[in-house]
């Protein structure tokens, strides 16, 4: 869905000044990029879903929405989970290994991952598939399943096969439908995530999918070999509540959950009847067994060149501010970077740190932000740049303001294009991520099949 284009009256002169102030720092040295792997679109996978994650030995792991196999009955191909092994000698290519190819709901398995993977201390991988499983969700007359949460366990002996376990198949849309984004662990080993649809509430979010989305908790079994238990913590209702949560949830020190929804929050307005999205907080109950409480911290409305339609999760800074991105709103409808500050009166105040111009700086950021070791803020824009293939950007704090720079511009094949996943930082400050398109894989047509990249300051 293309972001709305809207420019409130009376802002043009201020826009010119801010753009000049922000664009000047582009004289800084550009970052260097290296393509670690280009997906070829066959059994190796295609269209990376989310970012990548490191294990303890420096290998990278991720998932692809497509590729692996075409035998799944889904809206996409089956999808894969992959490993990129760090080369023994610097300068040699990274080696990709497909750890698992999803089989689809005909085999009671998931299909079409819509997020990356998270790793526990034992090296097990966890993620979600948008479709598949044993659920009874029907799309366009076909039973495609409601999605799954899966675990991949490493082999006990080197060179053996990884073992996939479906921890949970969403049985109906009421429990959740089309899980997306990354999962997150709490300190007790429970998994938390979001589904774009489902949840049992709201009827106006989509003509093909039921309900308006949910945040869920998945608890491990109390005895070995038992079943994981799912609980819907909040079902979104649209209207003044949010709709279509994005995943990538985060916790604060008190166990509250924070996230964003792509739509909802305002009944009417520039984004249509669904609204421009919200930032929400889910507060855990004080007594076991009671319900979680939702608080809407911010509703995006496009007022004063504000943002619209966040499609990524949030991050917390050291003093408790929330930071995120929107794909729409701002000056030219190209998106924003925003910060929410907790005020003494208990309310949260939104500040727009940067408004994209859809020029060299980038447009429509769809991934989460990331702080490096120095306190600089990094992220990607899925579009923009000279050729429109997306950019990687950095914001550096300067007093009470932030200085923006374009750190890298994606060039499309054989380079990447359309970065949407979150970034990952290594110990020496290199950044790792994926693009959904670009690379050398010709099996996916002109857009190519996507890459995994490394960017060095």
Secondary structure, DSSP 8 states (H G I E B T S, - for coil): --------TT-HHHHHHHHHHHHGGGGS---EEEEEEE--SSTT-EEE-S--EE-TTS-EEEEEEE-S-S-S-SSS---EEEEEE--SSTTS--EEEEEEE---GGGT-EEEE-S--EE-TT--EEEEEEEESS---EETTEE----EEEEEE--SSTT---EEEEEEE--STTT-EEEEEEEEE-TTS-EEEEEEE-SS--SSS-SSS-SS-EEEEEE--SSTT---EEEEEEE--STTSEEEE----EE-TTS-EEEEEEEESSSSSTT-TT-B-EEEEEE--SSTTS--EEEEEEE---GGG-EE---S--EE-TTS-EEEEESEESSSSS-EEEEEEE-TTS-EEEEEEEE--SSTT-B---S--EE-TTS-EEEEESB-SSSSS-EEEEEEEETTEEEEEEEEE---TTSEE---S--EE-TTS-EEEEESEESS-GGGGGG---EEEEEE-
